[in-house]
């Protein structure tokens, strides 16, 4: 094994160690909250009264309660997948249009 390969492997091992151990060291005593929580706290500070939502979420009223976390994650992933699919489709269309334009010249 060459010296260059050894250096590359050593650097990769160090990076993997940092990626694995780093979050455990950085998150000691951390509190997690979503943007909804942060927004409602900010509204409460500005207005001086508790925030009341304008409406109930559609799916929560349809099933009569809060959605399980797994279902929320599934819906979020589906939404992301659809968005990426649409974006990739239009990028593909632009690429093909550019490619066809070069062939005609």
C-alpha distances in whole Angstrom, upper triangle without the diagonal:
4,7,8,6,7,10,11,11,13,15,16,16,19,20,21,22,25,26,27,28,30,32,34,34,36,38,40,43,43,46,45,48,48,50,53,54,53,55,58,58,58,61,62,62,63,66,67,67,65,64,65,63,65,65,63,60,61,59,60,63,63,62,64,61,57,55,52,49,47,49,49,45,46,48,46,43,45,47,43,42,46,45,42,43,46,44,41,44,46,42,42,46,45,42,44,47,45,43,47,48,46,46,50,50
4,5,5,6,9,10,11,12,14,16,17,19,20,21,23,25,26,27,29,30,33,34,34,35,38,40,44,43,46,45,48,48,50,53,53,52,55,58,57,57,60,62,61,63,66,67,67,65,63,65,63,65,65,63,60,61,60,60,64,64,63,65,62,58,56,53,50,48,50,50,46,47,49,46,44,46,47,43,43,46,45,42,43,46,43,41,44,45,42,42,45,44,41,43,46,44,42,46,47,44,45,49,48
4,5,5,6,9,10,11,12,14,15,17,18,20,21,23,24,26,27,28,31,32,32,33,36,38,42,41,44,44,47,47,48,52,52,51,53,56,55,55,59,60,59,61,64,65,65,63,62,64,62,64,64,62,60,61,59,60,64,64,62,64,61,58,55,53,49,48,50,49,46,47,49,46,44,46,47,43,43,46,45,42,44,46,43,41,45,45,42,42,46,45,42,44,47,44,43,47,48,45,46,50,49
4,5,5,6,9,10,11,12,14,15,17,18,20,21,23,24,26,26,29,31,31,32,35,37,40,40,42,42,44,45,45,49,49,48,51,54,53,53,56,58,57,58,61,62,63,61,59,61,59,61,61,60,57,58,56,57,61,61,60,62,59,55,53,50,47,45,48,47,43,44,46,43,41,43,44,40,40,43,42,38,40,42,40,38,41,42,38,39,42,41,38,40,43,41,39,43,44,42,43,46,46
4,5,5,6,9,10,11,12,14,15,16,18,20,21,22,24,25,28,29,30,31,33,35,39,38,41,40,43,43,44,48,48,47,50,53,52,52,55,57,56,58,61,61,62,60,58,60,58,60,60,58,55,56,54,55,59,59,58,59,57,53,50,48,44,43,45,45,41,42,44,41,39,41,42,38,38,41,40,37,38,41,38,36,40,41,37,37,41,40,37,39,42,40,39,42,44,41,43,46,46
4,5,5,6,9,10,11,12,14,15,16,18,20,21,22,23,26,28,28,29,32,34,37,37,40,39,42,43,44,48,48,47,49,52,52,52,55,56,56,57,60,61,61,59,58,60,58,60,60,58,55,57,55,55,59,59,58,60,57,53,50,48,44,43,46,45,41,42,45,42,39,42,43,39,39,43,42,38,40,43,40,38,42,43,40,40,44,43,40,42,45,43,42,46,47,45,46,50,49
4,5,5,6,9,10,11,12,14,15,16,18,20,21,22,25,26,26,27,30,32,35,35,38,38,40,41,42,46,46,44,47,50,49,49,52,54,53,55,58,58,59,57,56,58,56,58,58,57,54,55,54,54,58,58,57,59,56,52,49,47,43,42,45,44,40,41,44,41,38,41,42,38,38,41,40,37,39,42,39,37,41,42,38,39,43,41,39,42,44,42,41,45,46,44,45,49,48
4,5,5,6,9,10,11,12,14,15,16,18,20,20,23,25,25,26,29,31,34,34,36,36,38,39,40,43,44,42,45,48,47,47,50,52,51,53,56,57,57,55,53,55,54,56,55,54,51,52,51,51,55,55,54,56,53,49,47,44,41,39,42,41,37,38,40,38,35,38,38,35,35,38,37,33,36,38,35,34,37,38,35,35,39,38,35,38,41,38,38,41,42,40,42,45,45
4,5,5,6,9,10,10,12,14,15,16,18,19,22,23,24,25,28,29,33,33,35,35,38,38,39,43,43,42,45,47,47,47,50,52,51,53,56,56,57,55,53,55,53,55,55,53,50,52,50,50,54,54,53,54,51,48,45,43,39,38,40,40,36,37,39,37,34,37,38,35,34,38,37,34,36,39,36,34,38,39,36,36,40,39,37,39,42,40,39,43,44,43,44,47,47
4,5,5,6,9,10,11,12,14,15,16,17,21,22,22,23,26,27,31,31,34,34,37,37,39,42,42,41,44,47,46,46,50,51,50,52,55,55,56,54,52,54,53,55,55,53,51,52,50,51,55,55,53,55,52,48,46,43,40,39,41,40,37,38,40,38,36,39,39,36,36,39,38,35,38,40,38,36,40,41,38,39,42,42,39,42,45,43,42,46,47,45,47,50,50
4,5,5,6,9,10,11,12,14,15,16,19,20,20,21,24,26,30,29,32,31,34,35,36,40,40,38,41,44,43,43,47,48,47,49,52,52,53,51,50,52,50,53,52,51,48,50,48,49,52,53,51,53,50,46,44,41,38,37,40,38,35,36,38,35,33,36,37,33,34,37,36,33,35,38,35,34,38,38,35,36,40,39,37,40,42,40,40,43,44,43,44,48,48
4,5,5,6,9,10,10,12,14,15,17,19,20,21,23,25,29,28,31,30,33,33,34,38,38,37,40,42,42,42,45,47,46,48,51,51,52,50,48,50,48,50,50,48,46,47,45,46,50,50,48,50,47,44,41,38,35,34,36,35,32,33,35,33,30,33,34,30,31,34,33,30,32,35,33,31,35,36,33,34,37,37,35,37,40,38,38,42,43,41,43,46,46
4,5,5,6,9,10,11,12,13,16,17,18,20,22,24,27,27,30,29,32,33,35,38,38,37,40,43,42,43,46,47,46,48,51,52,52,49,48,50,49,51,51,49,46,48,46,46,50,50,48,50,47,43,41,38,35,34,36,36,32,33,36,33,31,34,35,32,32,36,35,32,35,37,35,34,37,39,36,37,40,40,38,41,43,42,41,45,46,45,46,50,50
4,5,5,6,9,10,10,11,14,16,16,17,20,21,25,25,28,28,31,32,33,37,36,36,38,41,40,40,44,45,44,46,49,49,50,48,47,49,47,50,50,48,46,48,46,46,50,50,49,50,47,43,41,38,35,34,37,36,32,34,36,33,32,35,36,32,33,36,35,33,35,38,36,35,38,39,37,38,41,41,39,42,44,43,42,46,47,46,48,51,51
4,5,5,6,9,10,10,13,15,15,16,18,20,24,23,26,25,28,29,30,34,34,33,35,38,37,38,41,42,42,43,46,47,47,45,44,46,44,47,47,45,42,44,43,43,47,47,46,47,44,40,38,36,32,31,34,33,29,31,33,30,28,32,32,29,29,33,32,29,32,34,32,31,35,36,33,34,38,37,35,38,41,39,39,43,44,43,45,48,48
4,5,5,6,8,10,12,13,14,16,18,20,23,22,25,24,27,28,30,33,33,32,35,38,37,38,41,42,42,44,46,47,47,45,43,45,43,46,45,44,41,43,41,41,45,45,44,45,42,38,36,33,30,29,32,31,27,29,31,29,27,30,31,28,28,32,31,28,31,34,32,31,34,36,33,34,38,37,36,38,41,40,40,43,44,43,45,48,49
4,5,5,6,8,11,11,12,14,16,17,21,21,24,24,27,28,30,33,33,32,35,38,37,38,41,42,41,44,46,46,47,44,43,45,44,47,46,45,42,44,42,42,46,46,45,46,42,39,37,34,30,30,33,32,29,31,33,30,29,32,33,30,31,34,34,31,34,37,35,34,38,39,36,38,41,41,39,42,45,43,43,47,48,47,49,52,52
4,6,5,5,8,10,10,11,14,15,19,19,22,22,25,26,28,31,30,30,33,35,34,35,38,39,38,40,43,43,44,42,41,43,42,44,44,43,40,42,41,41,44,45,44,45,41,38,36,33,30,29,32,31,28,30,32,29,28,31,32,29,30,33,32,30,33,35,33,33,37,38,35,37,40,40,38,41,44,42,43,46,47,46,48,51,51
4,6,5,7,9,11,11,13,15,19,18,20,20,22,23,25,28,28,28,30,33,32,33,36,37,37,39,41,42,42,40,38,40,39,42,41,40,37,39,37,37,41,42,40,41,38,34,32,30,26,26,29,27,24,26,28,25,24,28,28,25,26,30,29,27,30,32,30,30,33,34,32,34,37,37,36,39,41,40,40,44,45,44,46,49,49
4,6,7,8,10,11,12,14,18,17,20,19,23,24,26,29,29,28,31,33,33,34,37,38,38,40,42,42,42,40,39,40,39,42,42,40,37,39,37,37,41,41,39,41,37,34,32,29,25,25,28,27,24,26,28,26,24,28,29,26,27,31,30,28,31,34,32,32,35,37,35,36,39,39,38,41,43,43,43,46,47,47,49,52,52
4,6,6,7,9,10,12,15,16,19,19,22,24,27,29,29,28,31,33,32,33,37,37,37,39,42,42,42,39,39,41,40,43,43,41,39,41,39,38,42,43,41,42,38,35,33,30,27,27,30,29,26,28,31,28,27,31,32,29,30,34,33,31,34,37,35,35,38,40,38,39,43,42,41,44,47,46,46,49,50,50,52,55,55
4,5,5,6,9,10,14,14,17,17,20,22,24,27,26,25,29,31,30,30,34,35,34,36,39,39,39,37,36,38,38,41,41,39,37,39,38,37,41,42,41,41,38,34,33,30,26,27,30,28,25,28,30,27,26,30,30,28,29,33,31,30,33,35,33,33,37,38,36,38,41,41,40,43,45,44,45,48,49,48,51,53,54
4,5,5,6,9,12,11,13,13,17,18,21,24,23,22,26,28,27,28,31,32,31,34,36,36,36,34,33,35,34,37,37,35,33,36,34,34,37,38,37,37,34,30,29,26,23,23,26,25,22,25,27,24,24,27,28,25,27,30,29,28,31,33,32,32,36,37,35,37,40,40,39,42,44,44,44,47,49,48,50,53,54
4,6,5,7,10,10,13,14,18,20,23,25,24,24,27,29,28,29,32,32,32,35,37,37,37,34,34,36,35,39,38,37,35,37,35,35,38,39,38,38,34,31,29,27,23,24,27,26,23,26,29,26,26,30,30,28,30,33,32,31,34,36,35,35,39,40,38,40,43,43,43,46,48,47,48,51,52,52,54,57,57
4,6,6,10,10,14,15,19,21,24,27,25,24,28,29,28,29,33,33,32,35,37,37,37,35,35,37,37,40,40,39,37,40,38,37,41,42,40,41,37,33,32,30,26,27,31,29,27,30,32,29,29,32,33,30,32,36,34,33,37,39,37,37,41,42,40,42,45,45,44,47,49,48,49,53,53,53,55,58,58
4,6,9,8,12,13,16,18,21,23,22,21,24,26,25,26,29,29,29,31,34,34,34,32,32,34,34,37,37,36,35,37,36,35,39,40,39,39,35,32,31,29,25,26,29,27,25,28,30,27,27,31,30,28,31,34,32,31,35,36,35,35,39,40,38,40,43,43,42,45,47,46,47,51,51,51,54,56,56
4,6,5,8,10,13,16,18,21,19,19,22,24,22,24,27,27,27,30,32,32,32,30,29,31,31,34,35,33,32,35,33,32,35,37,36,36,32,28,28,25,22,23,26,24,22,26,27,25,25,29,29,27,29,32,31,31,34,36,34,35,39,39,38,40,43,43,43,46,48,47,48,51,52,52,54,57,57
4,6,9,12,15,18,21,23,21,21,24,25,24,25,29,28,28,31,33,32,32,30,30,33,33,36,37,35,34,37,35,34,37,39,37,37,33,30,29,27,24,26,29,27,25,29,30,28,28,32,32,30,33,36,35,34,38,39,38,39,42,43,42,44,47,47,46,50,51,51,52,55,56,56,58,61,61
4,7,10,13,17,19,21,19,18,22,23,21,23,26,25,25,28,30,29,29,27,28,30,30,34,34,33,32,35,34,32,35,37,36,35,31,28,28,26,23,25,28,26,25,29,30,28,29,32,32,31,33,36,35,35,38,40,39,40,43,44,43,45,48,48,48,51,53,52,53,57,57,58,60,62,63
4,7,10,13,16,18,16,15,19,20,18,20,23,23,22,25,28,27,27,25,25,27,27,31,31,30,29,32,31,30,33,35,33,33,29,26,26,24,21,23,26,23,22,26,27,24,26,29,29,27,30,33,32,32,35,37,35,37,40,41,40,42,45,44,45,48,49,49,50,53,54,54,57,59,60
4,7,10,13,15,12,12,16,17,15,17,20,20,20,23,25,24,24,21,21,24,24,27,28,26,26,29,28,26,29,32,30,30,26,23,23,21,18,21,23,21,20,24,25,23,24,28,27,26,29,31,30,31,34,35,34,36,39,40,39,42,44,44,44,47,49,49,50,53,54,54,57,59,59
4,7,10,12,10,10,14,15,14,16,19,19,20,22,24,24,23,21,20,22,22,25,25,24,23,26,25,23,27,29,27,27,23,20,20,18,15,18,20,17,17,21,21,19,21,24,23,22,25,28,27,27,30,32,31,33,36,36,36,38,41,41,41,44,46,46,47,50,51,51,54,56,56
4,7,8,6,7,10,11,11,13,16,16,17,19,21,21,20,17,16,18,18,21,22,20,19,23,22,21,24,26,25,25,21,18,18,17,15,18,19,16,16,20,20,17,20,23,22,21,25,26,25,26,29,30,30,32,34,35,35,37,40,40,40,43,45,45,46,49,50,51,53,55,56
4,5,5,7,9,10,11,13,15,16,17,19,20,21,20,17,15,17,16,19,19,18,17,20,20,18,22,24,23,23,20,16,16,16,13,16,17,14,14,18,17,14,17,20,18,18,22,23,22,23,26,27,26,29,31,32,32,35,36,36,38,40,41,42,44,46,47,48,50,52,53
4,5,5,6,9,10,10,12,14,15,16,18,19,19,16,14,16,14,17,18,17,16,20,20,19,22,24,24,24,21,18,18,19,16,19,19,15,16,19,18,15,18,20,18,18,22,23,21,23,26,26,25,28,30,30,31,34,35,35,36,39,40,40,42,45,45,46,49,50,51
4,5,5,6,9,10,11,12,14,15,16,17,16,13,11,12,11,14,14,14,13,17,17,16,19,21,22,21,18,15,16,17,15,18,18,15,16,19,17,15,19,21,19,19,23,23,22,24,27,27,27,30,32,32,32,35,37,37,38,41,42,42,44,47,47,49,51,52,53
4,5,5,6,9,10,11,12,14,15,16,15,12,10,12,12,15,16,16,16,20,20,18,21,23,23,22,19,16,17,18,16,20,20,17,18,21,20,18,21,24,22,22,26,27,25,27,30,31,30,33,35,35,36,39,40,40,42,44,45,46,48,50,50,52,54,56,57
4,6,5,6,9,10,11,12,14,15,15,13,11,14,14,17,19,19,19,22,23,21,24,27,27,26,23,20,21,21,19,22,23,19,20,23,22,20,23,25,23,23,27,28,26,28,31,31,30,33,35,35,35,38,40,39,41,44,44,45,47,49,49,51,53,55,55
4,5,5,6,9,10,11,12,14,13,11,9,12,12,14,16,17,17,20,22,21,22,25,26,25,23,20,21,22,20,23,23,20,21,24,22,20,23,25,23,23,27,27,25,27,30,30,29,32,34,34,34,38,39,38,40,43,43,44,46,48,48,50,53,54,55
4,5,5,6,9,10,10,11,10,8,6,9,9,13,15,15,16,20,21,19,21,24,25,23,21,18,20,22,20,24,24,20,22,25,23,21,25,27,24,25,29,29,28,30,33,32,32,35,37,37,38,41,42,41,43,46,46,47,49,51,52,53,56,57,58
4,5,5,6,9,10,10,10,8,8,11,13,16,18,19,20,23,25,23,24,28,28,26,23,21,23,24,22,26,26,23,24,27,26,24,27,29,27,27,31,32,30,32,35,35,34,37,40,39,40,43,44,44,45,48,49,49,51,54,54,55,58,59,60
4,5,5,6,9,10,10,10,9,13,14,17,19,20,21,25,26,25,26,29,30,29,26,24,25,26,25,28,28,24,26,29,27,25,28,30,28,28,32,32,30,32,35,35,34,37,39,38,39,42,43,42,44,47,47,48,50,52,52,54,56,58,58
4,5,5,6,8,8,8,6,10,11,14,17,18,20,23,25,23,24,28,29,27,25,23,25,27,25,29,28,25,26,29,27,25,29,31,28,28,32,32,30,33,36,35,34,38,39,39,39,43,43,43,45,48,48,48,51,53,53,54,57,58,59
4,6,5,5,5,5,6,10,12,15,18,19,21,25,26,24,25,29,29,27,25,23,25,27,26,30,29,26,28,31,29,28,31,33,30,31,35,35,33,36,39,38,37,41,43,42,43,46,47,46,48,51,51,52,54,56,56,58,61,62,62
4,6,5,8,9,10,14,16,18,21,23,24,28,30,28,29,32,33,31,29,27,29,30,29,32,32,29,30,33,32,30,33,35,32,33,36,37,35,37,40,39,39,42,44,43,44,47,48,47,49,52,52,52,55,57,57,58,61,62,63
4,6,8,10,10,14,16,18,21,23,24,28,30,28,29,33,34,32,30,28,30,32,30,34,33,30,31,34,32,30,34,35,33,33,37,37,35,37,40,39,38,41,43,42,43,46,47,46,48,51,51,51,54,56,56,57,60,61,61
4,5,8,9,12,14,16,19,21,23,27,29,27,28,31,32,30,29,27,29,31,31,34,33,30,32,35,33,31,35,36,33,34,38,38,36,38,41,40,39,43,45,44,44,48,48,48,50,53,52,53,56,58,57,59,62,63,63
4,7,9,12,15,18,21,23,25,28,30,28,29,32,33,31,29,27,30,32,31,34,34,31,33,36,34,33,36,38,35,36,40,40,38,40,43,42,42,45,47,46,47,50,51,51,53,56,55,56,59,61,60,62,65,66,66
4,7,9,13,15,18,19,22,25,27,25,25,29,30,27,26,24,27,29,29,32,32,29,31,34,32,31,35,36,34,35,38,38,37,40,42,41,41,45,46,46,47,50,51,50,52,55,55,56,58,60,60,62,65,65,66
4,6,10,13,15,16,19,22,24,22,22,26,26,24,22,21,23,25,25,29,28,25,28,30,29,28,31,33,31,32,35,36,34,37,40,39,39,42,44,44,45,48,48,48,51,53,53,54,57,58,58,60,63,64,65
4,7,9,12,13,16,19,21,19,20,23,24,22,20,19,21,23,23,27,26,23,25,28,26,25,28,30,27,29,32,32,31,34,36,35,36,39,40,40,41,44,45,45,47,50,50,51,53,55,55,57,59,60,61
4,6,9,10,13,16,19,16,16,20,21,19,18,17,20,22,22,26,24,22,25,27,25,24,28,29,27,28,32,31,30,33,36,35,35,39,40,40,41,44,45,45,47,49,50,51,53,55,55,57,59,60,61
4,6,7,10,13,15,14,14,17,19,17,16,15,17,20,20,23,22,19,22,24,21,21,25,25,23,25,28,28,27,30,32,31,32,35,36,36,38,41,41,42,44,46,46,48,50,51,52,54,56,57,58
4,7,10,12,15,14,14,17,19,18,17,17,19,22,23,25,23,21,24,25,22,22,26,26,23,26,29,28,27,30,32,31,32,35,36,36,38,40,40,41,44,45,45,47,49,51,51,53,55,56,57
4,7,9,12,11,10,13,15,14,14,14,16,19,20,23,20,18,21,23,20,20,24,24,22,24,27,26,26,29,30,30,31,34,35,35,37,39,39,40,43,44,45,46,49,50,50,53,54,55,57
4,6,9,7,7,10,12,11,10,10,12,16,17,20,17,15,19,20,17,18,22,22,20,23,25,25,25,28,29,29,30,33,34,34,36,39,39,40,43,44,45,46,48,49,50,53,54,55,57
4,6,5,6,9,10,11,10,9,10,14,15,17,14,12,16,16,14,15,18,18,16,19,22,21,21,25,26,25,27,30,31,31,33,35,36,37,39,41,41,43,45,46,47,50,51,52,54
4,6,5,6,9,10,11,11,11,14,16,17,14,13,16,16,13,15,18,17,16,19,21,20,21,24,25,25,27,29,30,30,33,34,35,36,39,40,41,43,44,45,46,49,50,51,53
4,5,5,6,8,9,8,8,11,13,14,11,10,14,13,11,13,16,15,15,18,20,19,21,24,24,24,27,29,29,30,33,34,35,37,38,40,41,43,44,45,47,49,50,51,53
4,5,5,6,5,5,6,10,12,14,11,11,15,15,13,15,18,18,18,21,22,22,23,26,27,27,29,32,32,34,35,37,38,40,41,43,44,46,47,48,50,52,53,54,57
4,6,5,6,8,10,14,16,18,15,14,18,18,16,18,22,21,20,23,25,25,26,29,30,29,32,34,34,35,38,39,40,42,44,45,46,48,49,50,52,54,55,56,58
4,6,8,10,10,14,16,17,14,14,18,17,15,18,21,20,19,23,24,23,25,28,28,28,31,33,33,34,37,38,39,41,43,43,44,47,48,49,50,53,54,55,57
4,6,8,8,11,14,15,12,13,17,16,15,18,20,20,20,23,24,24,26,29,29,30,32,34,34,36,38,39,40,42,44,45,46,48,49,50,52,54,55,56,59
4,7,9,12,15,17,15,15,19,19,18,20,23,22,23,26,27,27,29,31,32,32,35,37,37,39,41,42,43,45,47,48,49,51,52,53,55,57,58,59,62
4,7,9,12,14,13,13,16,17,16,18,21,21,22,24,26,26,28,30,31,32,34,36,37,38,40,41,42,44,46,47,48,50,52,53,54,56,58,59,61
4,6,9,12,10,10,13,15,14,15,18,19,19,21,23,24,25,27,29,30,31,33,34,36,37,39,40,42,43,45,46,48,49,51,52,54,55,57,59
4,6,8,6,7,10,11,10,12,15,15,16,18,20,21,22,24,26,27,28,30,31,33,34,36,37,39,40,42,43,45,46,48,49,51,52,54,56
4,5,5,6,9,10,11,13,14,16,17,19,20,21,23,25,26,28,29,30,32,34,35,36,38,40,41,42,44,45,46,48,50,51,53,54,56
4,5,5,6,9,10,10,12,14,15,16,18,20,21,22,24,26,27,28,30,32,33,34,36,38,38,40,42,43,44,46,48,49,50,52,54
4,5,5,6,9,10,10,12,14,15,16,18,20,21,22,24,26,26,28,30,31,32,34,36,37,38,40,42,42,44,46,47,48,51,52
4,5,5,6,8,10,10,12,14,15,16,18,20,21,23,24,25,27,29,30,31,33,35,36,37,39,40,41,43,45,46,47,49,51
4,5,5,6,9,10,11,12,14,15,17,18,20,21,23,24,26,27,29,30,32,33,34,36,38,39,40,42,44,45,46,48,50
4,5,5,6,9,10,10,12,14,15,16,18,20,21,22,24,26,27,28,30,32,32,34,36,37,38,40,42,43,44,46,48
4,5,5,6,9,10,10,12,14,15,16,18,20,21,22,24,25,26,28,30,31,32,34,36,37,38,40,42,43,45,47
4,5,5,6,9,10,11,12,14,15,17,18,20,21,23,24,25,27,29,30,31,33,35,36,37,39,41,42,44,46
4,5,5,6,9,10,11,12,14,16,16,18,20,21,22,24,26,27,28,30,32,33,34,36,38,39,40,42,44
4,5,5,6,9,10,10,12,14,15,16,18,20,21,22,24,26,26,28,30,31,32,34,36,37,38,40,42
4,5,5,6,9,10,10,12,14,15,16,19,20,21,22,24,25,27,28,30,31,32,34,36,37,39,41
4,5,5,6,9,10,11,12,14,15,17,18,20,21,23,24,26,27,29,30,32,33,35,36,38,40
4,5,5,6,9,10,10,12,14,16,16,18,20,21,22,24,26,27,28,30,31,33,34,36,38
4,5,5,6,9,10,10,12,14,15,16,18,20,21,22,24,25,26,28,30,31,32,34,36
4,5,5,6,9,10,10,13,14,15,17,19,20,21,23,24,25,27,29,30,31,33,35
4,5,5,6,9,10,11,12,14,15,17,18,20,21,23,24,26,27,29,30,32,34
4,5,5,6,8,10,10,12,14,15,16,18,20,21,22,24,25,27,28,30,32
4,5,5,6,9,10,10,12,14,15,16,18,20,21,22,24,26,27,28,31
4,5,5,6,9,10,11,13,14,15,17,19,20,21,23,25,26,27,29
4,5,5,6,9,10,11,12,14,15,17,18,20,21,23,25,26,28
4,6,5,6,9,10,10,12,14,15,16,18,20,21,22,24,26
4,5,5,6,9,10,11,12,14,15,16,18,20,21,23,25
4,5,5,6,9,10,10,12,14,15,16,19,20,21,23
4,5,5,6,9,10,11,12,14,15,17,19,20,22
4,5,5,6,8,10,10,12,14,15,16,18,20
4,5,5,6,9,10,10,12,14,15,17,19
4,6,5,6,9,10,10,13,14,16,17
4,5,5,6,9,10,11,13,15,16
4,5,5,6,8,10,10,12,15
4,5,5,6,9,10,11,13
4,6,5,6,9,10,11
4,5,5,7,9,10
4,5,5,6,9
4,5,5,7
4,5,5
4,6
4
